[in-house]
Each structure stands twice: as C-alpha cells, then as structure tokens.
Amino acid sequence: MKINDNCVGCGQCASFCKQGAIEVKGKAKASAACVECGICFFYCPVKAIEVSP
C-alpha cells in the first residue's frame, strides 16, 4: 500500500483499519503491520491510497 500526496490527514483510513496499521501525524503513514487488505482504500475521501494487486 502506498499513500500519495493527495492525503489531507483526515484520519478516515486509520479509523477503519482493523490492524491499527495507519498512523496520522499530518499525513497518513502505514506501518509494517499493514496486511494490504484494502479497507482504507475504500474509505479515503481523496483517493490518496494506492493498493497493489
């Protein structure tokens, strides 16, 4: 998973992450705990999250 420059730091991704793998300090950043499930992708209002197939 990659979080691009569109991120506005709203925290939606972190609030829906079941792994608790996203930290938001200004902009979101995924930790090594990310399992790339894609849930955050669907809740990002600015489409800042890219998930690799």
C-alpha positions in Angstrom: 0.0 0.0 0.0 1.2 3.5 -0.8 -0.3 6.8 0.5 0.3 9.5 -2.1 0.5 13.3 -1.8 -3.3 13.7 -2.1 -3.6 12.8 1.6 -5.1 15.6 3.7 -4.6 13.8 7.1 -8.3 13.4 7.8 -7.8 10.0 9.5 -10.6 8.1 7.9 -8.2 5.4 6.8 -6.8 5.0 10.3 -10.3 4.8 11.9 -11.3 1.9 9.6 -8.0 0.0 9.7 -8.6 -3.3 11.6 -4.9 -3.8 12.0 -4.3 -0.4 13.6 -1.5 -0.1 11.0 -2.0 3.5 9.9 -0.7 6.5 11.9 -1.8 10.0 11.1 0.5 12.8 12.0 -0.1 15.5 9.4 -0.4 12.9 6.7 -1.2 9.2 7.0 1.6 6.6 7.1 1.2 2.8 7.1 3.3 0.7 9.4 4.8 -2.8 8.8 1.6 -4.2 10.4 -0.3 -3.4 7.2 -1.6 -6.5 5.5 -2.9 -4.6 2.5 -6.5 -5.7 3.0 -7.7 -2.5 1.1 -10.3 -1.4 3.6 -8.6 2.0 3.9 -8.7 2.4 0.1 -12.5 2.4 0.1 -12.9 5.0 2.9 -10.3 7.5 1.7 -12.3 10.6 0.5 -9.5 12.0 -1.6 -8.3 8.7 -3.1 -4.8 9.1 -1.6 -4.3 5.3 -1.1 -3.0 3.0 -3.8 -3.2 -0.7 -3.3 -1.1 -3.0 -5.4 -2.8 -6.1 -6.8 
